[in-house]
């Protein structure tokens, strides 16, 4: 098992790899018309943990592949994640003024340009993804995996439910399904995409799917916990937004203590999902444990 210092060093190294690679895929800020490309850079380079693209790289490694071969797919998924945040922050959605300690995209570039920035990041992501170094059939399969995960049966569908449920008393089943679509689907696709591009077998993919679903659920519950007990300086945005927007969360349904226990349960499930992998999965094991300690 990784020591924490070793894990954090590798986490930082992979984040830096992704941010360096992104510069080669994202059009430069002076590309015409410059305002949209400046806004795209603003959305991408305003911080972030890069967890989703890191999962792409880890999926490739567990399949015995080379991370360089899937870097385009990893960067594409981060572009999609950035687009989703730009749109989530809009006045018609969560109406947030700050993201990671910086003014949100629509506060800097205006609402119309923020909408277009999200559109541009989403569509550019598909062009970037196609540059992955893998057999064509693998690229098509992985690309479909990503597209479904972020569409009406995935992330977008989850956001629709999130908006529809505001101010309503919903059941745990409703909450779980909404969070699976909105959050877990992209984590699942990220890990599976890297593995699919590098020819992982069905049994391995099933294990990674289970890991990612539990990871995504634990991640979302931790977000809900931090929205109540987090530090605004670490979060980079005001706390209490869920309560202000009258959103049902795991914490509001079951209380803080049960929420924290559920995070630990999901982490145990993550570890169990990886039981057939050896030391090559130690990074993912430690990544699940990292959820408990994160402050943003």
VENCORUR-V594842 format. One line per field, one symbol per residue. psi: psi as a letter, one per 30 degrees, with the letter a starting at -180 (. if undefined). A space follows every 10 residues. Layout:
psi = ???
This chain:
psi = kkleeeeeee eeeeeeeeee eeffekklfg kkkeeeeeee eeeehhakfh eeeeeeeeee efggakfefg eeeeeeeeee eeeeeeeefl efcfhkfkkh glkleffefl eeeeeeeeee eeeeeeeeef gkilkeeeee eeeeeeeefg afgbeeeeee eeeffkgkjl leeeeeeeee eeeeeeeeee eeeeeefghk leeeeeeeee eeeeeeeeee eeeeeffegl keeeeglklg eeeeghkkle efefleeeee eeeeeeeeee eefgfflbff geeeeeeeef eefkg.
